[in-house]
Amino acid sequence: MDFALDDEQRAIVTTVRTFVERELYPFEDEVDRLGEVPDEVAERIRRRALDAGLYAANMPAELGGGGLGGVGMTLVERELGRASYALQWLVARPGNILQACEGAQREEYLLPTIRGERIDCLAMTEPGAGSDVRSMTTRAVRDGGDYVVDGTKHFISNADRADFVVLFASTGREEGPRGPRNLITGLLVDLDLPGVTVTKGSDSVSHRGYHHCELAFEGVRVPVANRLGEEGHGFDLMNEWLGASRLTVAASSVGRARRVLDLATAWAAEREQFGQPIGRFQGVGFTLADRLTELEAAELLTLRAAWKLDAGTMTDTDAAMAKTYASEMLGRVTDSAVQIFGGMGLMSELPIARFWRDARVERIWDGTSEIQRHIISRAMLRPLGA
């Protein structure tokens, strides 16, 4: 098997890594300290990403995007993942699900988002409906030419900077194998509509500056023309367009782990105790060896899934394995880095504690590790009738 990158892929890696180091790294400490990305910094990064041709790299070239496939985008996400999430998010990759837009929706939502004129966000999670998406209580009731939306969403990333939301709401009930369940429908909802309230949610220790917001909908009228896909088939849309988001988590985990491990290795080579570099002690050296082995394995698992995505053969199991292993690998790498740095690993003068904090959420969002293991084990057992 040939694992080498071609010339185009190597150019992608070089371009994105250079951008990350020059444009994102310098602002990481400030953003972590403030818990905000200053508006002037956000505008600078967004403008320079557009100028560099890095904006909307995940969107088809014929629509004005970068036209990158699964492997290409995985390389982009890997390199962006080295930086603070609050900053790398500004090098926007509009939600893949927007490619389901049809007719006038493309001109109003899809194309302006690709051009950087509008910003999207996605709303599924509710206070009582996390992993169990079908249990959401936000409702969209048909009333003539509109849907009337009522309900609450939370943990909605960067809704405070978005212009519109891809909202999933219940539009009815159906009989499922385990009893009645909600029919889910996707809607494109402008966040300046009457009855929509966006508030900043609780502060998170992970990815400071990347805000998680609360969305409240009270009698919000959304035109039926803003429905994304068919009524009651929102779950199908999720499965079609959102599976690749697990690869995003896996790839960014690999990129961040590489940066952290490089720092820990350099520290182990420079820091001396008892007359020699601490990396020469087996307790440190063997830890570095184990973490590098796990990192390389996670990267191969992630790239394999991306290659299968390009070939049209990626399964939910492929994405789940990559997401689970890479996110948990990142947790081990960052924890080991804190231990190798010792007390300095927890001090604000160094970024190690920040990497450690940021790593924790990767095992939760875009499907918890437990949900991913359920997907994997179900695929193993189903062919055997279990």
C-alpha positions as a Markdown table, in Angstrom:
| # | Residue | x | y | z |
|---|---|---|---|---|
| 1 | Met | 0.0 | 0.0 | 0.0 |
| 2 | Asp | 1.2 | 3.5 | -0.8 |
| 3 | Phe | 0.7 | 5.9 | 2.1 |
| 4 | Ala | 2.6 | 8.8 | 0.5 |
| 5 | Leu | 0.8 | 12.1 | -0.1 |
| 6 | Asp | 0.7 | 13.4 | -3.7 |
| 7 | Asp | 2.0 | 16.9 | -4.6 |
| 8 | Glu | -1.4 | 18.5 | -4.2 |
| 9 | Gln | -1.9 | 17.0 | -0.8 |
| 10 | Arg | 1.6 | 18.1 | 0.4 |
| 11 | Ala | 0.8 | 21.6 | -0.8 |
| 12 | Ile | -2.4 | 21.6 | 1.2 |
| 13 | Val | -0.6 | 20.6 | 4.3 |
| 14 | Thr | 2.1 | 23.2 | 3.9 |
| 15 | Thr | -0.3 | 26.0 | 3.1 |
| 16 | Val | -2.6 | 25.3 | 6.0 |
| 17 | Arg | 0.2 | 24.7 | 8.5 |
| 18 | Thr | 1.9 | 27.9 | 7.5 |
| 19 | Phe | -1.4 | 29.8 | 7.9 |
| 20 | Val | -2.1 | 28.3 | 11.3 |
| 21 | Glu | 1.4 | 29.1 | 12.6 |
| 22 | Arg | 1.4 | 32.7 | 11.3 |
| 23 | Glu | -2.2 | 33.7 | 11.7 |
| 24 | Leu | -3.6 | 31.7 | 14.6 |
| 25 | Tyr | -0.9 | 30.8 | 17.1 |
| 26 | Pro | -0.1 | 34.4 | 18.0 |
| 27 | Phe | -3.6 | 35.0 | 19.4 |
| 28 | Glu | -4.1 | 31.8 | 21.3 |
| 29 | Asp | -3.0 | 33.0 | 24.7 |
| 30 | Glu | -5.1 | 36.2 | 24.4 |
| 31 | Val | -8.2 | 34.3 | 23.5 |
| 32 | Asp | -7.8 | 31.8 | 26.3 |
| 33 | Arg | -7.3 | 34.6 | 28.8 |
| 34 | Leu | -10.3 | 36.6 | 27.6 |
| 35 | Gly | -12.6 | 33.8 | 26.8 |
| 36 | Glu | -13.4 | 35.7 | 23.7 |
| 37 | Val | -12.1 | 36.3 | 20.2 |
| 38 | Pro | -11.9 | 40.1 | 19.8 |
| 39 | Asp | -13.9 | 41.3 | 16.8 |
| 40 | Glu | -10.9 | 42.8 | 15.1 |
| 41 | Val | -9.0 | 39.5 | 15.4 |
| 42 | Ala | -12.0 | 37.5 | 14.1 |
| 43 | Glu | -12.3 | 39.8 | 11.1 |
| 44 | Arg | -8.6 | 39.7 | 10.3 |
| 45 | Ile | -8.5 | 35.9 | 10.4 |
| 46 | Arg | -11.6 | 35.5 | 8.3 |
| 47 | Arg | -10.4 | 38.0 | 5.7 |
| 48 | Arg | -7.0 | 36.4 | 5.4 |
| 49 | Ala | -8.5 | 32.9 | 5.2 |
| 50 | Leu | -10.6 | 34.2 | 2.3 |
| 51 | Asp | -7.6 | 35.8 | 0.6 |
| 52 | Ala | -5.6 | 32.6 | 1.0 |
| 53 | Gly | -8.4 | 30.5 | -0.6 |
| 54 | Leu | -8.8 | 28.4 | 2.6 |
| 55 | Tyr | -12.4 | 29.4 | 3.2 |
| 56 | Ala | -15.2 | 26.8 | 2.5 |
| 57 | Ala | -12.6 | 24.2 | 1.4 |
| 58 | Asn | -15.1 | 21.5 | 2.0 |
| 59 | Met | -17.6 | 22.9 | -0.5 |
| 60 | Pro | -17.8 | 21.8 | -4.2 |
| 61 | Ala | -15.6 | 23.9 | -6.5 |
| 62 | Glu | -18.6 | 24.5 | -8.9 |
| 63 | Leu | -20.3 | 26.4 | -6.0 |
| 64 | Gly | -17.2 | 28.5 | -5.2 |
| 65 | Gly | -15.7 | 26.3 | -2.5 |
| 66 | Gly | -12.4 | 24.6 | -2.3 |
| 67 | Gly | -13.6 | 21.3 | -3.8 |
| 68 | Leu | -11.6 | 19.1 | -1.4 |
| 69 | Gly | -12.6 | 15.5 | -0.9 |
| 70 | Gly | -12.4 | 13.4 | 2.2 |
| 71 | Val | -8.7 | 12.9 | 2.4 |
| 72 | Gly | -8.0 | 16.5 | 1.4 |
| 73 | Met | -10.4 | 17.9 | 4.1 |
| 74 | Thr | -9.0 | 15.5 | 6.7 |
| 75 | Leu | -5.5 | 16.9 | 6.1 |
| 76 | Val | -6.9 | 20.5 | 6.4 |
| 77 | Glu | -8.7 | 19.6 | 9.6 |
| 78 | Arg | -5.6 | 17.9 | 11.0 |
| 79 | Glu | -3.5 | 21.1 | 10.4 |
| 80 | Leu | -6.2 | 23.4 | 11.7 |
| 81 | Gly | -6.6 | 21.2 | 14.7 |
| 82 | Arg | -3.2 | 22.2 | 15.9 |
| 83 | Ala | -4.6 | 25.6 | 16.9 |
| 84 | Ser | -7.2 | 26.9 | 19.3 |
| 85 | Tyr | -10.6 | 25.9 | 18.2 |
| 86 | Ala | -12.0 | 29.4 | 18.7 |
| 87 | Leu | -9.5 | 30.7 | 16.1 |
| 88 | Gln | -9.4 | 27.8 | 13.7 |
| 89 | Trp | -13.2 | 27.9 | 13.4 |
| 90 | Leu | -12.9 | 31.3 | 11.8 |
| 91 | Val | -11.3 | 29.5 | 8.8 |
| 92 | Ala | -14.8 | 28.5 | 8.1 |
| 93 | Arg | -16.0 | 25.2 | 6.7 |
| 94 | Pro | -19.8 | 25.7 | 6.3 |
| 95 | Gly | -21.9 | 22.8 | 7.4 |
| 96 | Asn | -21.9 | 20.1 | 4.8 |
| 97 | Ile | -25.6 | 19.7 | 5.3 |
| 98 | Leu | -26.2 | 23.0 | 3.5 |
| 99 | Gln | -25.5 | 21.1 | 0.3 |
| 100 | Ala | -29.0 | 19.8 | 0.7 |
| 101 | Cys | -30.3 | 23.3 | -0.1 |
| 102 | Glu | -32.6 | 23.5 | -3.1 |
| 103 | Gly | -33.9 | 26.3 | -5.4 |
| 104 | Ala | -34.0 | 29.7 | -3.7 |
| 105 | Gln | -32.4 | 28.3 | -0.6 |
| 106 | Arg | -29.1 | 28.0 | -2.4 |
| 107 | Glu | -29.0 | 31.8 | -3.2 |
| 108 | Glu | -30.2 | 32.8 | 0.2 |
| 109 | Tyr | -28.2 | 30.4 | 2.4 |
| 110 | Leu | -25.7 | 28.1 | 0.7 |
| 111 | Leu | -23.8 | 30.4 | -1.7 |
| 112 | Pro | -23.5 | 33.4 | 0.7 |
| 113 | Thr | -22.1 | 31.1 | 3.4 |
| 114 | Ile | -19.5 | 29.8 | 0.9 |
| 115 | Arg | -18.6 | 33.3 | 0.0 |
| 116 | Gly | -18.2 | 34.3 | 3.7 |
| 117 | Glu | -21.1 | 36.7 | 3.6 |
| 118 | Arg | -23.2 | 34.7 | 6.1 |
| 119 | Ile | -22.4 | 32.3 | 9.0 |
| 120 | Asp | -24.3 | 29.2 | 9.8 |
| 121 | Cys | -24.7 | 27.1 | 12.9 |
| 122 | Leu | -26.4 | 23.8 | 13.7 |
| 123 | Ala | -29.0 | 23.1 | 16.4 |
| 124 | Met | -29.9 | 19.6 | 17.5 |
| 125 | Thr | -29.1 | 19.2 | 21.2 |
| 126 | Glu | -31.6 | 20.2 | 23.9 |
| 127 | Pro | -31.4 | 20.1 | 27.7 |
| 128 | Gly | -33.2 | 16.8 | 27.6 |
| 129 | Ala | -32.1 | 15.4 | 24.3 |
| 130 | Gly | -28.4 | 14.9 | 23.7 |
| 131 | Ser | -27.4 | 11.6 | 22.3 |
| 132 | Asp | -31.1 | 10.6 | 22.0 |
| 133 | Val | -31.9 | 13.0 | 19.2 |
| 134 | Arg | -35.3 | 11.5 | 18.7 |
| 135 | Ser | -36.4 | 12.7 | 22.1 |
| 136 | Met | -36.2 | 16.4 | 21.2 |
| 137 | Thr | -39.1 | 18.5 | 22.3 |
| 138 | Thr | -38.7 | 21.5 | 20.1 |
| 139 | Arg | -41.7 | 21.5 | 17.9 |
| 140 | Ala | -42.5 | 22.9 | 14.4 |
| 141 | Val | -46.3 | 22.9 | 13.8 |
| 142 | Arg | -47.6 | 23.5 | 10.3 |
| 143 | Asp | -49.8 | 26.6 | 10.0 |
| 144 | Gly | -50.6 | 27.5 | 6.4 |
| 145 | Gly | -47.5 | 28.4 | 4.6 |
| 146 | Asp | -45.4 | 28.5 | 7.7 |
| 147 | Tyr | -44.1 | 26.3 | 10.5 |
| 148 | Val | -44.5 | 27.7 | 14.0 |
| 149 | Val | -41.5 | 26.8 | 16.1 |
| 150 | Asp | -41.4 | 26.5 | 19.9 |
| 151 | Gly | -38.7 | 25.1 | 22.1 |
| 152 | Thr | -35.2 | 25.4 | 23.4 |
| 153 | Lys | -31.8 | 24.3 | 22.1 |
| 154 | His | -28.5 | 24.4 | 24.0 |
| 155 | Phe | -24.8 | 23.7 | 23.4 |
| 156 | Ile | -25.2 | 25.4 | 20.0 |
| 157 | Ser | -21.7 | 26.3 | 19.0 |
| 158 | Asn | -21.0 | 29.9 | 17.9 |
| 159 | Ala | -24.7 | 30.8 | 17.5 |
| 160 | Asp | -23.7 | 34.2 | 18.9 |
| 161 | Arg | -21.7 | 34.8 | 15.7 |
| 162 | Ala | -24.1 | 33.1 | 13.2 |
| 163 | Asp | -26.7 | 34.6 | 11.0 |
| 164 | Phe | -28.9 | 31.6 | 10.6 |
| 165 | Val | -29.3 | 28.1 | 12.1 |
| 166 | Val | -30.0 | 24.7 | 10.6 |
| 167 | Leu | -32.6 | 23.7 | 13.1 |
| 168 | Phe | -34.0 | 20.3 | 13.7 |
| 169 | Ala | -37.4 | 20.0 | 15.3 |
| 170 | Ser | -40.2 | 17.5 | 15.8 |
| 171 | Thr | -43.0 | 17.8 | 13.3 |
| 172 | Gly | -45.0 | 14.8 | 14.3 |
| 173 | Arg | -44.9 | 11.2 | 15.6 |
| 174 | Glu | -44.6 | 7.8 | 14.1 |
| 175 | Glu | -44.6 | 4.2 | 15.4 |
| 176 | Gly | -41.1 | 2.9 | 15.7 |
| 177 | Pro | -39.7 | -0.6 | 16.6 |
| 178 | Arg | -39.6 | 0.5 | 20.3 |
| 179 | Gly | -42.8 | 2.5 | 20.3 |
| 180 | Pro | -43.8 | 6.0 | 19.2 |
| 181 | Arg | -41.0 | 8.4 | 18.3 |
| 182 | Asn | -40.6 | 11.9 | 16.9 |
| 183 | Leu | -40.5 | 12.7 | 13.2 |
| 184 | Ile | -37.6 | 15.1 | 12.8 |
| 185 | Thr | -37.5 | 17.9 | 10.2 |
| 186 | Gly | -34.7 | 20.3 | 9.2 |
| 187 | Leu | -35.4 | 24.0 | 8.9 |
| 188 | Leu | -33.3 | 27.0 | 7.8 |
| 189 | Val | -34.1 | 29.7 | 10.4 |
| 190 | Asp | -32.7 | 33.3 | 10.4 |
| 191 | Leu | -31.7 | 34.2 | 13.9 |
| 192 | Asp | -33.1 | 37.7 | 13.6 |
| 193 | Leu | -36.7 | 36.5 | 13.3 |
| 194 | Pro | -39.2 | 37.7 | 15.9 |
| 195 | Gly | -39.4 | 35.2 | 18.7 |
| 196 | Val | -35.8 | 33.9 | 18.5 |
| 197 | Thr | -33.5 | 34.6 | 21.4 |
| 198 | Val | -29.8 | 33.8 | 21.5 |
| 199 | Thr | -27.9 | 33.9 | 24.8 |
| 200 | Lys | -24.4 | 32.8 | 25.7 |
| 201 | Gly | -24.4 | 29.5 | 27.6 |
| 202 | Ser | -22.3 | 28.4 | 30.5 |
| 203 | Asp | -18.5 | 28.9 | 30.3 |
| 204 | Ser | -16.7 | 25.7 | 29.3 |
| 205 | Val | -13.2 | 24.8 | 30.4 |
| 206 | Ser | -12.6 | 23.4 | 26.9 |
| 207 | His | -12.0 | 25.7 | 23.9 |
| 208 | Arg | -12.4 | 29.0 | 25.7 |
| 209 | Gly | -13.6 | 31.6 | 23.3 |
| 210 | Tyr | -15.6 | 29.1 | 21.3 |
| 211 | His | -19.0 | 29.8 | 22.8 |
| 212 | His | -21.9 | 27.4 | 23.3 |
| 213 | Cys | -25.2 | 29.2 | 23.2 |
| 214 | Glu | -28.8 | 28.7 | 24.2 |
| 215 | Leu | -31.5 | 29.2 | 21.5 |
| 216 | Ala | -35.1 | 29.9 | 22.5 |
| 217 | Phe | -37.9 | 29.8 | 20.0 |
| 218 | Glu | -41.3 | 31.3 | 20.9 |
| 219 | Gly | -43.9 | 31.2 | 18.2 |
| 220 | Val | -41.3 | 31.7 | 15.5 |
| 221 | Arg | -42.8 | 31.6 | 12.1 |
| 222 | Val | -40.6 | 29.9 | 9.5 |
| 223 | Pro | -41.7 | 29.7 | 5.9 |
| 224 | Val | -42.3 | 26.1 | 4.6 |
| 225 | Ala | -40.0 | 27.2 | 1.7 |
| 226 | Asn | -37.2 | 27.1 | 4.3 |
| 227 | Arg | -37.6 | 23.4 | 5.0 |
| 228 | Leu | -34.4 | 21.5 | 4.3 |
| 229 | Gly | -35.4 | 18.2 | 2.6 |
| 230 | Glu | -38.7 | 16.5 | 3.2 |
| 231 | Glu | -40.9 | 16.8 | 6.2 |
| 232 | Gly | -40.2 | 14.1 | 8.8 |
| 233 | His | -36.9 | 13.1 | 7.1 |
| 234 | Gly | -34.5 | 15.2 | 9.1 |
| 235 | Phe | -33.0 | 12.1 | 10.6 |
| 236 | Asp | -32.1 | 10.9 | 7.1 |
| 237 | Leu | -30.4 | 14.3 | 6.4 |
| 238 | Met | -28.3 | 14.0 | 9.6 |
| 239 | Asn | -27.2 | 10.5 | 8.6 |
| 240 | Glu | -26.3 | 11.6 | 5.1 |
| 241 | Trp | -24.4 | 14.8 | 5.8 |
| 242 | Leu | -23.3 | 14.8 | 9.4 |
| 243 | Gly | -21.3 | 11.5 | 9.6 |
| 244 | Ala | -18.2 | 13.2 | 8.2 |
| 245 | Ser | -18.2 | 15.5 | 11.3 |
| 246 | Arg | -16.8 | 12.6 | 13.3 |
| 247 | Leu | -13.8 | 12.6 | 10.9 |
| 248 | Thr | -13.4 | 16.3 | 11.7 |
| 249 | Val | -13.0 | 15.5 | 15.4 |
| 250 | Ala | -10.7 | 12.6 | 14.7 |
| 251 | Ala | -8.5 | 14.7 | 12.4 |
| 252 | Ser | -8.3 | 17.7 | 14.7 |
| 253 | Ser | -7.4 | 15.4 | 17.6 |
| 254 | Val | -4.5 | 14.0 | 15.6 |
| 255 | Gly | -3.2 | 17.4 | 14.7 |
| 256 | Arg | -3.4 | 18.7 | 18.2 |
| 257 | Ala | -1.8 | 15.5 | 19.6 |
| 258 | Arg | 1.1 | 15.9 | 17.2 |
| 259 | Arg | 1.7 | 19.5 | 18.4 |
| 260 | Val | 1.5 | 18.5 | 22.1 |
| 261 | Leu | 3.7 | 15.4 | 21.7 |
| 262 | Asp | 6.4 | 17.5 | 19.9 |
| 263 | Leu | 6.4 | 20.0 | 22.8 |
| 264 | Ala | 6.6 | 17.1 | 25.4 |
| 265 | Thr | 9.4 | 15.4 | 23.5 |
| 266 | Ala | 11.4 | 18.7 | 23.3 |
| 267 | Trp | 10.9 | 19.2 | 27.0 |
| 268 | Ala | 12.0 | 15.7 | 27.8 |
| 269 | Ala | 15.2 | 16.2 | 25.7 |
| 270 | Glu | 16.0 | 19.6 | 27.4 |
| 271 | Arg | 14.9 | 19.2 | 30.9 |
| 272 | Glu | 17.6 | 17.6 | 33.1 |
| 273 | Gln | 17.4 | 15.9 | 36.4 |
| 274 | Phe | 20.0 | 13.8 | 38.2 |
| 275 | Gly | 22.5 | 14.8 | 35.5 |
| 276 | Gln | 20.7 | 13.7 | 32.4 |
| 277 | Pro | 17.7 | 14.6 | 30.2 |
| 278 | Ile | 14.5 | 13.2 | 31.7 |
| 279 | Gly | 13.7 | 11.6 | 28.4 |
| 280 | Arg | 16.4 | 9.0 | 29.1 |
| 281 | Phe | 14.5 | 7.7 | 32.1 |
| 282 | Gln | 12.3 | 4.8 | 31.1 |
| 283 | Gly | 9.2 | 6.3 | 32.8 |
| 284 | Val | 9.4 | 9.2 | 30.5 |
| 285 | Gly | 10.9 | 7.6 | 27.4 |
| 286 | Phe | 8.6 | 4.7 | 27.3 |
| 287 | Thr | 5.6 | 7.0 | 27.8 |
| 288 | Leu | 6.7 | 9.1 | 24.7 |
| 289 | Ala | 7.1 | 5.9 | 22.7 |
| 290 | Asp | 3.6 | 4.6 | 23.6 |
| 291 | Arg | 2.0 | 8.0 | 22.8 |
| 292 | Leu | 3.7 | 8.2 | 19.4 |
| 293 | Thr | 2.6 | 4.7 | 18.5 |
| 294 | Glu | -1.0 | 5.5 | 19.5 |
| 295 | Leu | -0.8 | 8.8 | 17.5 |
| 296 | Glu | 0.4 | 7.1 | 14.4 |
| 297 | Ala | -2.3 | 4.5 | 14.7 |
| 298 | Ala | -5.0 | 7.1 | 15.1 |
| 299 | Glu | -3.8 | 9.0 | 12.1 |
| 300 | Leu | -3.8 | 5.9 | 9.9 |
| 301 | Leu | -7.3 | 5.0 | 11.1 |
| 302 | Thr | -8.6 | 8.5 | 10.4 |
| 303 | Leu | -7.0 | 8.7 | 6.9 |
| 304 | Arg | -8.3 | 5.2 | 6.1 |
| 305 | Ala | -11.9 | 6.4 | 6.9 |
| 306 | Ala | -11.3 | 9.5 | 4.8 |
| 307 | Trp | -10.0 | 7.4 | 1.9 |
| 308 | Lys | -13.1 | 5.2 | 2.1 |
| 309 | Leu | -15.3 | 8.4 | 2.2 |
| 310 | Asp | -13.8 | 9.4 | -1.1 |
| 311 | Ala | -14.4 | 5.9 | -2.5 |
| 312 | Gly | -18.0 | 6.0 | -1.3 |
| 313 | Thr | -17.5 | 3.1 | 1.0 |
| 314 | Met | -17.1 | 4.7 | 4.4 |
| 315 | Thr | -19.5 | 3.3 | 7.0 |
| 316 | Asp | -20.7 | 4.7 | 10.3 |
| 317 | Thr | -18.4 | 2.2 | 11.9 |
| 318 | Asp | -15.3 | 3.5 | 10.1 |
| 319 | Ala | -16.1 | 7.1 | 11.3 |
| 320 | Ala | -17.0 | 5.9 | 14.8 |
| 321 | Met | -13.7 | 4.0 | 15.2 |
| 322 | Ala | -11.6 | 6.9 | 14.0 |
| 323 | Lys | -13.5 | 9.4 | 16.2 |
| 324 | Thr | -13.3 | 7.2 | 19.3 |
| 325 | Tyr | -9.7 | 6.2 | 19.0 |
| 326 | Ala | -8.3 | 9.6 | 18.0 |
| 327 | Ser | -10.2 | 11.6 | 20.7 |
| 328 | Glu | -9.2 | 9.2 | 23.4 |
| 329 | Met | -5.6 | 9.1 | 22.1 |
| 330 | Leu | -5.6 | 12.9 | 22.4 |
| 331 | Gly | -6.7 | 12.6 | 26.0 |
| 332 | Arg | -3.8 | 10.3 | 26.8 |
| 333 | Val | -1.2 | 12.4 | 25.0 |
| 334 | Thr | -2.3 | 15.6 | 26.8 |
| 335 | Asp | -2.4 | 13.9 | 30.2 |
| 336 | Ser | 1.1 | 12.4 | 29.6 |
| 337 | Ala | 2.4 | 15.9 | 28.5 |
| 338 | Val | 1.2 | 17.4 | 31.8 |
| 339 | Gln | 3.0 | 14.6 | 33.7 |
| 340 | Ile | 6.2 | 15.0 | 31.7 |
| 341 | Phe | 6.2 | 18.8 | 32.2 |
| 342 | Gly | 5.5 | 18.3 | 35.9 |
| 343 | Gly | 4.4 | 21.3 | 37.8 |
| 344 | Met | 5.1 | 23.6 | 34.9 |
| 345 | Gly | 2.5 | 21.6 | 32.9 |
| 346 | Leu | -0.2 | 23.2 | 35.0 |
| 347 | Met | 1.1 | 26.8 | 34.8 |
| 348 | Ser | -0.5 | 29.4 | 32.6 |
| 349 | Glu | 3.0 | 30.4 | 31.2 |
| 350 | Leu | 2.8 | 27.3 | 29.0 |
| 351 | Pro | 0.0 | 26.0 | 26.8 |
| 352 | Ile | 0.1 | 22.5 | 28.1 |
| 353 | Ala | -2.8 | 22.9 | 30.6 |
| 354 | Arg | -4.9 | 24.5 | 27.9 |
| 355 | Phe | -4.3 | 21.5 | 25.6 |
| 356 | Trp | -5.3 | 19.2 | 28.4 |
| 357 | Arg | -8.5 | 21.1 | 29.1 |
| 358 | Asp | -9.4 | 21.4 | 25.4 |
| 359 | Ala | -8.9 | 17.6 | 24.8 |
| 360 | Arg | -11.6 | 16.6 | 27.2 |
| 361 | Val | -14.6 | 17.7 | 25.1 |
| 362 | Glu | -13.5 | 15.7 | 22.1 |
| 363 | Arg | -14.8 | 12.5 | 23.7 |
| 364 | Ile | -18.2 | 14.1 | 24.2 |
| 365 | Trp | -19.3 | 16.2 | 21.3 |
| 366 | Asp | -20.3 | 14.9 | 17.9 |
| 367 | Gly | -21.3 | 11.7 | 19.7 |
| 368 | Thr | -19.9 | 10.5 | 22.9 |
| 369 | Ser | -17.4 | 7.6 | 23.0 |
| 370 | Glu | -20.1 | 5.4 | 24.4 |
| 371 | Ile | -22.4 | 6.2 | 21.4 |
| 372 | Gln | -19.5 | 5.5 | 19.0 |
| 373 | Arg | -18.9 | 2.1 | 20.7 |
| 374 | His | -22.6 | 1.3 | 20.4 |
| 375 | Ile | -22.4 | 2.0 | 16.7 |
| 376 | Ile | -19.4 | -0.2 | 16.3 |
| 377 | Ser | -20.7 | -3.1 | 18.4 |
| 378 | Arg | -24.1 | -3.0 | 16.8 |
| 379 | Ala | -22.5 | -3.3 | 13.3 |
| 380 | Met | -20.6 | -6.3 | 14.6 |
| 381 | Leu | -23.5 | -8.1 | 16.1 |
| 382 | Arg | -26.3 | -7.3 | 13.7 |
| 383 | Pro | -25.2 | -9.7 | 11.0 |
| 384 | Leu | -25.2 | -12.5 | 13.6 |
| 385 | Gly | -28.8 | -11.7 | 14.5 |
| 386 | Ala | -28.0 | -10.2 | 17.9 |
